Amino acid sequence: MEVSKKSQINIDRNKLHYDEQYKNVNVDSILSILNNLDEHLEAAITSDISWVGMYSNGFKDRIKGKTILELGCGDCINVAIMAALGAKVIANDISNQSGEIIKALNENYNFEHKITFINGDFTQSNLEKASLDFVIGKAFLHHLTIPHERKIIEGIVKVLRTDGEARFFEPAINSKILDELRWAMPMNNRPSKWFQPKAFKQWKDNDPHPIRNNSSKHFIEVGKAFFNTVEIIPLGVFERFNRLLPLKGKRSGAFKREALNFEKIFHNSIRRFGARSQVIIYRNPKTIIDV
Ligand SMILES: C[S@@+](CC[C@H](N)C(=O)[O-])C[C@H]1O[C@@H](n2cnc3c(N)ncnc32)[C@H](O)[C@@H]1O
């Protein structure tokens, strides 16, 4: 399946960025996570928003023996964890570095099923139809142009079993005001859009995120074109303030855990408005499309 020139430029920019970033991934630290899996996972899935999201709805206990494709596997921590939990994992990324990490993991850890790697864009891959129980992505879809995302989701419908599930953890941009406030604050190496406009422009020129719609409404619309069941779980309405507080280590973890729990008592509309992230779950694929 061909992608447009604009989408290809975006893929190339992401590849350049992440090939560089993942050069420094420390495989020993992933192995040490695997050797303390229960303790690590318990902390991550209760206080780290991307892990809370990805492992929501009892995901951890549903994957043993299941075939899972992770798109945009990146530093490979999640594929390693899923494989250590007994899943048959197919990892995919455009970064060659992810392939190198997986090779090292397979050589150094006794997985029940070795992790396989598909290098390159998923639209070019040739997986067997209706063969996968899960297709997942953590911070993946928002790196795609919208037309490319549609092609990826078409491809997912083709390879997912009819009782399978696609799930993604992504940012949620549901309020223009909250989004502008976010851009106003400098964060890590990102300058403030309002107060450091020149530096911000320079940063944005090298940023691997395309400008696109990341609202829950968008993910509902695209999901409904291909699936009969679409679920959005908004996350982080209060957790997002952690970045403004002078908390570190265990205190920061405790705040995030409490904040993520506390938000559950609020109505979905409030949580969706204020969310900084969301889990997108697609089930019951409408058709197996020949692409
Ligand atoms: C923000 S990172 C997330 C990595 C990892 N999932 C995580 O949670 O840390 C986005 C990842 O998507 C990958 N990516 C971007 N475009 C892609 C594409 N078209 N196909 C496969 N992977 C892609 C990047 O190389 C990068 O590894």
The ligand as an SDF file (V2000), in Angstrom:
LIG
                    3D

 27 29  0  0  0  0  0  0  0  0999 V2000
    6.9660    8.5190   20.7190 C   0  0  0  0  0  0  0  0  0  0  0  0
    7.7680    7.1030   20.1090 S   0  0  0  0  0  0  0  0  0  0  0  0
    6.9880    5.8640   21.1060 C   0  0  0  0  0  0  0  0  0  0  0  0
    7.8410    4.6620   21.2850 C   0  0  0  0  0  0  0  0  0  0  0  0
    7.3130    3.6140   22.2550 C   0  0  0  0  0  0  0  0  0  0  0  0
    6.0740    3.0500   21.7900 N   0  0  0  0  0  0  0  0  0  0  0  0
    7.1420    4.1910   23.6400 C   0  0  0  0  0  0  0  0  0  0  0  0
    6.0350    4.1680   24.1810 O   0  0  0  0  0  0  0  0  0  0  0  0
    8.1290    4.6400   24.2130 O   0  0  0  0  0  0  0  0  0  0  0  0
    7.0480    6.8640   18.5160 C   0  0  0  0  0  0  0  0  0  0  0  0
    7.6110    5.6460   17.8040 C   0  0  0  0  0  0  0  0  0  0  0  0
    6.8860    5.4400   16.5860 O   0  0  0  0  0  0  0  0  0  0  0  0
    7.8180    5.0790   15.5810 C   0  0  0  0  0  0  0  0  0  0  0  0
    7.2330    5.3790   14.2720 N   0  0  0  0  0  0  0  0  0  0  0  0
    6.9440    6.5760   13.7340 C   0  0  0  0  0  0  0  0  0  0  0  0
    6.3830    6.4160   12.5260 N   0  0  0  0  0  0  0  0  0  0  0  0
    6.3060    5.0820   12.3100 C   0  0  0  0  0  0  0  0  0  0  0  0
    5.8070    4.2670   11.2430 C   0  0  0  0  0  0  0  0  0  0  0  0
    5.2680    4.7950   10.1520 N   0  0  0  0  0  0  0  0  0  0  0  0
    5.8790    2.9310   11.3620 N   0  0  0  0  0  0  0  0  0  0  0  0
    6.4230    2.3540   12.4790 C   0  0  0  0  0  0  0  0  0  0  0  0
    6.9170    3.0730   13.5100 N   0  0  0  0  0  0  0  0  0  0  0  0
    6.8520    4.4140   13.4240 C   0  0  0  0  0  0  0  0  0  0  0  0
    9.0550    5.8980   15.8950 C   0  0  0  0  0  0  0  0  0  0  0  0
   10.2220    5.3990   15.2630 O   0  0  0  0  0  0  0  0  0  0  0  0
    9.0760    5.7780   17.4200 C   0  0  0  0  0  0  0  0  0  0  0  0
    9.7480    4.6120   17.8080 O   0  0  0  0  0  0  0  0  0  0  0  0
  1  2  1  0
  2  3  1  0
  2 10  1  0
  3  4  1  0
  4  5  1  0
  5  6  1  0
  5  7  1  0
  7  8  2  0
  7  9  1  0
 10 11  1  0
 11 12  1  0
 11 26  1  0
 12 13  1  0
 13 14  1  0
 13 24  1  0
 14 15  1  0
 14 23  1  0
 15 16  2  0
 16 17  1  0
 17 18  1  0
 17 23  2  0
 18 19  1  0
 18 20  2  0
 20 21  1  0
 21 22  2  0
 22 23  1  0
 24 25  1  0
 24 26  1  0
 26 27  1  0
M  CHG  2   2   1   9  -1
M  END
$$$$
